[in-house]
Amino acid sequence: MHIAVCLSRLPDPNTVEVDPLTGAVDASRMLYILNPADAAALERALQLRAPEDRVTALTVGPAEADSILRDALAVGADDVLRVWEEGRTSTRPAVTALLLATALRTTELPDMLLCGTRSLATGSGKVPALIAEYLDWPVVTDIVDFTLQGSMVRFLRRLAKGARSEGEVMLPAVLAVEAGAAALRYAGLPDLMKAKRAAIPVQDLSELGLSPVDLNFPAPTAQATMPPYRRPREIFVPEASLPPHERVLQVMSAGIAQKSGRIVSGSPEQAADQIIAFLADRGFVDRAG
Amino acid sequence: MAPHVLVIAEVEQDRLMPATLECLAEARDMVSGRDGTVQVVLPGFGVTALAETLAEHGADRVTVVEHAALERFSADGWLQALEPVLRDVRPALILAPDSGYGRAWLPRLSARWRMPLVTNCSRAKVIEDGYPEAYRFSHDGRLHERLIWARGVRVGFMMAPDVRGVPAPKRGRQAVIEMVRPMLDPATFRDRTLRTLPPDPRTVDLVDAERIVSGGLGVGSADGMNLLRTLAETLGATLGGTRVAADRGWLPSDRFIGTTGKIVAPKLYIAFGVSGAGQHLAGIGGSQVVIAVNTDGTAPMLKMADLGVVGDLHAIVPILLKKLEALAQGSAAPAALADAVPERELAVAGR
């Protein structure tokens, strides 16, 4: 089986500093890392690889992005490929997806494509589904775990509010995994040294059979960045017209009305019985018998 | 221009996801004062009853897309069922929750239509007479981006959940409800969901927990907290506590409740050794049923409780555990969470 993994090199969010006045980002302070979700995807691919299987790591990016491909080689990827148009300064999700899908198509279509479900840079989370669209493959997002079952993949997907869902998808497919799905292994020193000298193949637009016009997608007419704004949380404030004593009492109660509940006391045995009777009464536990 | 805004609803376990209602509130704001309409597309099976809730939260028109194959999510199925519906509606703008489901099929639609699709939005609106505008988070929330499109461009917005909050519904508000029954062949769906697994009470975020057992300074030690952890597991509850307990290292710092911690709204809240300082009470206002156990009969926490017990938790909890285990052996596991108390009126609003 041939497994392809899409990787991206991006600034560590902890080093992204936004000027509070202008909203400008100081690029000189950024440190670059491999996207954690992509690292999890790479690890899952390496774990899945049988002796006759192949793992290819791909990225879209300038020459600096070679570093993450070298890291991928060092931990055990068999082949790597970088795709880039010289002179470009950035890519949008649609461009990234188109370049990756075209590169896979022109070199060799894998049996499975793994990628991170969301990057820590733009973080659109659209790239997996867009690649799937360009390859006409099925896609599954937000995967926390999966197993291979013949020509199917059984997956566990993260839902909102702590729930998960179980499902299956036919191969070939795009599987987008969460950062927590696996922790990338460490590379040995000899492998790192070897990867340091490896030649990284690069493909540009003409090799992919694309023209710059193909990379034009509808874009916003205006764009700006600013420090993050969070909706303020509403907290309780006491009524200003009340005398100080009342206000203090209100602050103490946090504005939450007192309940006219029952207060009981007695031996621990009786207390436990009271609690269980109350829980059963409200339907939280089943009554005995 | 009278904008026609379309919201794509998401249903999980026969319930509307709060994120859908957040999108609906955002859509309502977009059309207010412009004489526009808000239409909701509700895919699923046997979900027509939810149309009423959508109307109360601001939908003018609800299009139920019903098919047995849409009972559980499939990206292929959603695309096959909804692309024709959306094409007929020709909405000016599309809003959907930014969820794993949405990100599996909406980007594909956006590629087919060459429609800009903005994910992770904190805010979406229309400026003046038809310039779509979005604010979105990037770089893991470290940066906010503001995007504006040319007038009249159809844009899809995927709204980050839990940003806006769900406003209170308007009782009795009506909407036009229509049914679409697409022709679908589930055999052509390459991906499908088999079942949904409920959240694990041990790991779920306190904010989403349905039952909480919490401990305060009266717990006395990490061992005391472990006792409560056992009780929480027996009751199918999540363990939380006060800031004091977390500061002493008895609890992880994402597990404390109050002004500076989590604001919770469980169906059942049991407090052990919690005196009830205002800072803690401010975090539990949404709780439905409260039980408090404290040695001090004058503790404010007891006045907040439906059942207040004056006594020592170290003596009570072991007996309680024994009795609960005896009960569990005598009958089945704890009663199903959903049946415990009547459905709460979406108390997620002020979170």
Interface residues (C-beta under 8 A of the other chain):
Chain A: P11 P13 V16 V18 G23 V25 P93 A94 T117 L120 A121 T122 G123 S124 G125 K126 P128 A129 L130 A132 E133 Y134 W137 P138 V139 V140 T141 D142 L156 R157 R158 L159 A160 K161 G162 A163 R164 S165 E166 G167 E168 V169 M170 A173 F217 P218 A219 P220 T221 A222 Q223 A224 T225 M226 P227 P228 Y229 R231 R233 E234 I235 F236 V251 M252 S253 A254 G255 I256 Q258 K259 G261 R262 I263 V264 S265 G266 P268 E269 A271 A272 D273 Q274 I275 I276 F278 L279 R282 G283 F284 V285 D286 R287 A288 G289
Chain B: E12 M17 A19 R72 F73 A75 D76 D98 S99 G100 Y101 R103 A104 W105 L106 P107 R108 S110 A111 R112 R114 M115 P116 L117 T119 N120 S122 Y135 F137 S138 H139 D140 G141 R142 L143 H144 E145 R146 L147 I148 W149 A150 V153 P161 V163 R164 G165 R190 D191 R192 T193 L194 R195 T196 L197 P198 P199 D200 T203 V204 D205 D208 R211 L235 T259 I263 L268 G278 Q279 L281 A282 I284 G285 V289 V290 I291 V293 G297 P300 L302 K303 M304 A305 D306 L307 G308 V309 V310 G311 D312 A315 I316 I319 L320 K323 L324 A326 L327 G330 S331 A332 P334 A335 D339 A340 V341 G350
